[in-house]
C-alpha cells in the first residue's frame, strides 16, 4: 500500500510534525507500506503565493498512484491538499498537531487570549481568515487525527456534528531512550532543565523570573531550544544578573539533550498550552523526575505524585515548594522516576502505529 505523507516541515527542521513524519517514514515500511513524503520545506525559499502554487504541482506529481494521503498541517500544506482533493476528488486524512491560527495570532497579531477563549472570540480579518481556512481544511478531510483527548475537544468544534476526531497519541522512541540513557546516570544536584521552542505559551519567561527568587539562589536552570522569544529571554537573564545560574545555550542535538536531562535533578515543563508533548514523554523515559504544569493534555500523560509533580500554571509558590521541599523528600524522586519510565512506554511508537494503520486503510483514495 502506497502512502503519501504531506508535511510542512521535515528534518533537519525541528518540530513535532517533522519528528512524526520521520518516525512514520522509518516504521511503516516494516508493516508493508511504501511511504513517500512531500514537504513544504522544499518550496519555502520561494516568494509567498508562488511557493503554494509550486507546492501544488509537487503534490500532484507525488500523489500519482498513491493509495492514501496523510496531511500533517492545517494551512501551509493543508490548504493546497484541500484544493487538490476537490479538483481530483481525492480523500485525505489530516493529523492536527496544534491550532495554527491561534499560534499565528499569538506570535504575529498580538493576541494574548488562551486557546479556549480564541475558539469563539472574533478578531481582525487576517486572524479570522486563518481560522476559517483551518476549519475548511479540517472539515474537508475524510478522517481527522488529534494527539490527545484534550485537543479533541478543541478540534471537534471545527468540524460537522456527524464527524468526530480520532485520538491517536504521538509515538516516542521510548525504548531507544531507556536503552541509550539508562536509569543510573549521575545526577547534578539542584540543576534543573527545560527545553522547547521559545514562544510565549512555553512559560520560559515565568520560569526565569522564578529562578531569580532568593529561595533558588543555589539552584541552576538550563533551557535548551530556540525560537522567536529566545533573545527576549536572554535579555531577562541579563536584567536579573542570572548569567551564572540560568543558561540558554540554544538548540543542541537530541541525544545530547537527552543526556543533559538524564543528568539533571529534574525536568520542568512550564507550558500554558500543549496538544501533546514529545519532550515530556522523552524526559520521563530518561528516568529524570518531571515537574509539569497542570494544563491541556498534560494530565493525560502524568498523574500528580505518581509519574511526576504538577502545579497550576503559573503558581510560583507551588513550584517553589516542589523544587525546594517535595523534590528533597527522601525516596520520592526515585519513586517518580521508576513510575515515569513505565508510563512513558504507553506512548511507544508501536502503540501509535497499531492505532494508525486501520485509519490509513479505511481512508484509501
Buried (B, 14 or more C-beta within 10 A) or exposed (E): BBBBBBBBBBEEBBBBBBBBBBBBBEBBEEEEBEBBBBBBBBBBEEEEEEBBEBBBEBBBEBBEEBBBBBBBBBBBBBBBBBBBBEEEEBBBBBBBBBBBBBBBBBBEEEBEEBBEEBBEEEBEEEBEEBBEBBBBBBBBBBBBBBBBEBBBBBBBEBBEEEBBBBBBBBBBBBBBBBEBBEEEBEBBEBBBBBBBBBBBBBBBBBBBBBBBEEEBEEBBBBBBBBBEBBEBBBEBBEEBEBEEBBBBEEBBEBEEBBBBBBBBBBBBBBBBBBBBBBBBBBBBBBBBBBBBBBBBBBBBBBEEEEBBBBBEBBEBEBBBBBBBEBBEEEEBBEBBBEBBBEBBBEBBBEBBBEBBBEBBEEBBB
